[in-house]
Amino acid sequence: MRVETDWAERGTCRVGNPDDLFVEGAAQHRAKVVCTGCPVRTECLAYALDHRIEHGVWGGMTERERRALLRRRPTVTSWRRLLETARMEHENHRAAAQGAENQPVRAAC
């Protein structure tokens, strides 16, 4: 059963060369461009953080960036849950803001 990684089949990187995401130095920053706009970026990053993957670009973050994040937040037990919750809150906030923009302006009397 591969439920935990089914998201990988929808990743932007699935059509490229996987080796392009496992580079060193400045090439990692170029590799991160592949993650821009990826529909499963959050799932990918959460997977790498939860499994302490040390190499490669995952979810738009280099290995150094992920290590720093793990050091800053040592009490997080599930990055997947944390990132999914944050994404849902962001989407709800954005939807509420758009709804407010679409409300008719009422004149004060």
ROLOKOL-868617 format. One line per 3 residues: their letters; for each residue x, y, z of C-alpha. Coordinates in Angstrom, 2 decimals. Example, Ala and Ser with C-alpha at 12.3 -4.5 7.8 and 13.67 -1.06 7.14 Angstrom:
2
as> 12.30,-4.50,7.80 ~ 13.67,-1.06,7.14
! end
This chain:
109
mrv> 0.00,0.00,0.00 ~ 1.56,3.32,-1.12 ~ -1.01,5.79,0.18
etd> 1.70,7.89,1.85 ~ 3.48,8.62,-1.46 ~ 0.63,8.60,-3.99
wae> 1.13,12.35,-4.28 ~ 4.49,11.77,-6.01 ~ 2.75,10.71,-9.22
rgt> 1.31,14.24,-9.50 ~ 4.59,16.06,-8.91 ~ 6.02,18.45,-11.47
crv> 9.36,16.66,-11.19 ~ 7.98,13.34,-12.44 ~ 8.66,14.32,-16.06
gnp> 12.25,15.45,-15.56 ~ 15.48,13.73,-14.69 ~ 15.42,12.85,-10.96
ddl> 19.18,13.44,-10.76 ~ 18.53,17.13,-11.41 ~ 17.08,17.40,-7.88
fve> 20.06,15.72,-6.22 ~ 22.78,18.23,-6.97 ~ 25.16,20.16,-4.74
gaa> 25.90,23.80,-3.97 ~ 24.42,26.58,-6.06 ~ 22.85,24.06,-8.44
qhr> 20.34,23.29,-5.67 ~ 18.88,26.78,-5.97 ~ 18.36,26.24,-9.69
akv> 16.80,22.85,-8.95 ~ 14.25,24.49,-6.62 ~ 12.69,26.19,-9.64
vct> 11.21,22.82,-10.62 ~ 9.09,22.97,-7.44 ~ 7.57,26.36,-8.25
gcp> 3.88,25.88,-8.86 ~ 3.99,22.13,-8.19 ~ 0.55,20.89,-7.07
vrt> 2.05,18.56,-4.44 ~ 4.82,20.77,-3.09 ~ 3.42,20.69,0.45
ecl> 3.11,16.90,0.50 ~ 6.63,16.52,-0.88 ~ 8.15,18.83,1.72
aya> 6.23,17.20,4.56 ~ 7.40,13.77,3.43 ~ 11.04,14.86,3.38
ldh> 10.77,16.51,6.81 ~ 8.87,13.64,8.44 ~ 11.33,11.08,7.08
rie> 14.41,13.24,7.72 ~ 15.58,12.91,4.12 ~ 19.03,14.42,4.00
hgv> 19.74,14.74,0.29 ~ 18.16,16.55,-2.61 ~ 15.59,19.25,-3.16
wgg> 12.18,18.31,-1.79 ~ 9.14,20.56,-1.73 ~ 11.19,23.53,-2.84
mte> 13.71,23.33,-0.01 ~ 17.34,22.31,-0.08 ~ 18.77,19.88,2.44
rer> 20.37,22.78,4.34 ~ 17.06,24.67,4.50 ~ 15.26,21.57,5.75
ral> 17.89,20.94,8.45 ~ 17.55,24.54,9.64 ~ 13.76,24.22,9.76
lrr> 14.01,20.98,11.74 ~ 16.37,22.68,14.22 ~ 14.01,25.67,14.61
rpt> 10.96,23.47,15.23 ~ 12.18,20.39,17.15 ~ 8.80,19.72,18.77
vts> 6.90,19.12,15.52 ~ 5.87,15.48,15.43 ~ 4.06,15.52,12.08
wrr> 5.10,17.99,9.42 ~ 2.40,16.61,7.16 ~ -0.34,17.51,9.63
lle> 1.23,20.92,10.37 ~ 1.66,21.90,6.72 ~ -1.77,20.62,5.65
tar> -3.43,22.56,8.47 ~ -1.50,25.71,7.55 ~ -2.46,25.32,3.90
meh> -6.16,24.89,4.75 ~ -6.10,27.95,7.01 ~ -4.41,29.98,4.28
enh> -6.97,28.89,1.69 ~ -9.86,29.68,4.06 ~ -8.41,33.10,4.83
raa> -7.91,33.83,1.13 ~ -11.47,32.73,0.31 ~ -12.85,34.95,3.08
aqg> -10.83,37.91,1.80 ~ -12.08,37.37,-1.75 ~ -15.63,37.11,-0.47
aen> -15.25,40.45,1.32 ~ -13.95,42.05,-1.89 ~ -17.05,40.91,-3.75
qpv> -19.46,42.43,-1.23 ~ -21.31,45.54,-2.42 ~ -20.22,48.79,-0.81
raa> -22.96,50.27,1.34 ~ -23.14,53.97,1.97 ~ -23.32,55.08,5.58
c> -26.30,57.30,6.30
! end
